[in-house]
Amino acid sequence: MFAQAATPNTSDHAIAKFNWFQAIILGMVQGLTEFLPISSTAHLKVVPVALGWGDPGVAFTAVIQLGSIAAVLWYFWSDLSQIIRGMIKAIRQSDYKSHDFRLGLGIALGTLPIVFFGLLMKVLIPDLDNSPMRSLNVIAIASIVMALLLALAEKLGTHKRNFNQLGWRDGVVMGFAQSLALIPGVSRSGSTITSGLFINLERATAARFSFLLGIPAITLAGIVELKDVAEMGLSSDIIFPVIVGVISSAVFSYLAIAWLIRYLQKRDTWIFVWYRLGFGLLILGSLLFSPK
């Protein structure tokens, strides 16, 4: 199922060629899985490979994430405006115990780990597309391990701390968890929501802060890859599908954010635990029984 699929690009800075329909589907996959705790990177690798389209590659994946960042900015614009205004006011008044200042500081500090480890990975593994880290085996194992950790967090967490009780230390803890998402299959939202549950946040609060924390990280990743891709002098047959993919990603990301927050206000995360277990086992089973 997976083993025989071709890979259309071999460079970490190459953009795979897709038609507009494929771009819409890939944007939909990106949008629906970026904010659900199931790993967008894993699905953007597995789904097109399973369909015989090949691996989109790191560059295409990172660029269409710009649609996801547009969606999260759109959805949380009032929250972001409040945090920024509150931080400025707190600095002027030297009120460093204000909630907005603690939140903003938590987001800033929580972004540092993934930036550091992301740059380190870029130096140590310049050709990530062809690295064993993007193998289906790694994705499957990461999905299963994170499912087990999410289950443990669901069981052990008290789910009592609300959004107003967040502080900068929560940003640091979830920031280090976010850096694990550099491993394909882990899931940025999955790792941060899981860590949020471990530190006893309400489920919806963990998701909300996860999304806010992810804004700088997703934006930086998209901009870096967009800069590298723009320097290639892209042809129109590549630019159009990329734009379509970004728009599709934005629409489906917004829908996913709105749905997940409403869902977690009343329900637990077990549906994602079972999904991730099934997803990982399906990949392992396909690899085991596929012809070499």
PEWOSUL-V157030 format. One record per residue. SS is DSSP state (hx for helix, st for strand, lp for the rest). OMEGA is omega in whole degrees, 0 to 359 (none if undefined). Layout:
BEGIN
SS | OMEGA
SS | OMEGA
END
This chain:
BEGIN
lp | 182
lp | 192
lp | 188
lp | 183
lp | 180
lp | 176
lp | 187
lp | 180
lp | 183
lp | 179
lp | 179
lp | 182
lp | 178
lp | 176
lp | 179
lp | 181
lp | 176
lp | 174
lp | 187
hx | 180
hx | 178
hx | 179
hx | 178
hx | 180
hx | 179
hx | 175
hx | 178
hx | 179
hx | 178
hx | 184
hx | 183
hx | 186
hx | 180
hx | 186
lp | 169
lp | 185
lp | 185
lp | 175
lp | 176
hx | 180
hx | 180
hx | 183
hx | 177
hx | 173
hx | 189
hx | 186
hx | 180
hx | 177
hx | 179
hx | 179
lp | 179
lp | 181
lp | 183
lp | 181
lp | 179
lp | 180
hx | 184
hx | 185
hx | 180
hx | 180
hx | 183
hx | 183
hx | 181
hx | 172
hx | 177
hx | 175
hx | 178
hx | 180
hx | 176
hx | 181
hx | 182
hx | 175
hx | 179
hx | 184
hx | 186
lp | 183
hx | 180
hx | 178
hx | 181
hx | 179
hx | 179
hx | 180
hx | 181
hx | 179
hx | 181
hx | 178
hx | 179
hx | 179
hx | 181
hx | 179
hx | 180
hx | 183
hx | 183
lp | 180
lp | 187
lp | 176
lp | 180
lp | 183
hx | 181
hx | 179
hx | 180
hx | 178
hx | 181
hx | 178
hx | 179
hx | 178
hx | 180
hx | 180
hx | 181
hx | 179
hx | 186
hx | 182
hx | 183
hx | 175
hx | 180
hx | 183
hx | 177
hx | 177
hx | 179
hx | 179
hx | 180
hx | 179
hx | 185
hx | 181
lp | 184
lp | 180
lp | 186
hx | 180
hx | 184
hx | 180
lp | 175
hx | 180
hx | 179
hx | 180
lp | 180
hx | 177
hx | 180
hx | 180
hx | 181
hx | 182
hx | 179
hx | 179
hx | 181
hx | 180
hx | 181
hx | 175
hx | 180
hx | 179
hx | 177
hx | 177
hx | 179
hx | 179
hx | 178
hx | 181
hx | 188
hx | 183
lp | 179
lp | 177
lp | 185
lp | 184
st | 183
lp | 186
hx | 181
hx | 180
hx | 179
lp | 177
lp | 184
hx | 179
hx | 177
hx | 177
hx | 179
hx | 180
hx | 182
hx | 177
hx | 176
hx | 176
hx | 180
hx | 181
hx | 176
hx | 182
hx | 173
hx | 174
lp | 181
lp | 180
lp | 181
lp | 182
lp | 179
hx | 179
hx | 179
hx | 181
hx | 181
hx | 177
hx | 178
hx | 179
hx | 177
hx | 178
hx | 178
hx | 179
lp | 168
lp | 175
st | 169
lp | 184
hx | 181
hx | 177
hx | 178
hx | 179
hx | 181
hx | 180
hx | 176
hx | 181
hx | 179
hx | 179
hx | 184
hx | 184
hx | 180
hx | 184
hx | 181
hx | 180
hx | 181
hx | 180
hx | 181
hx | 182
hx | 180
hx | 181
hx | 179
hx | 178
hx | 180
hx | 182
hx | 181
hx | 180
lp | 180
lp | 184
lp | 188
lp | 176
lp | 184
hx | 181
hx | 176
hx | 183
hx | 184
hx | 178
hx | 179
hx | 178
hx | 178
hx | 179
hx | 179
hx | 179
hx | 178
hx | 179
hx | 181
hx | 182
hx | 184
hx | 175
hx | 180
hx | 179
hx | 181
hx | 179
hx | 182
hx | 182
hx | 185
hx | 180
hx | 177
hx | 182
hx | 185
hx | 174
lp | 184
lp | 186
lp | 181
lp | 186
lp | 185
hx | 179
hx | 180
hx | 175
hx | 182
hx | 178
hx | 182
hx | 176
hx | 180
hx | 180
hx | 180
hx | 180
hx | 178
hx | 179
hx | 180
hx | 179
hx | 179
hx | 179
hx | 182
hx | 186
hx | 177
lp | 177
lp | 182
lp | none
END
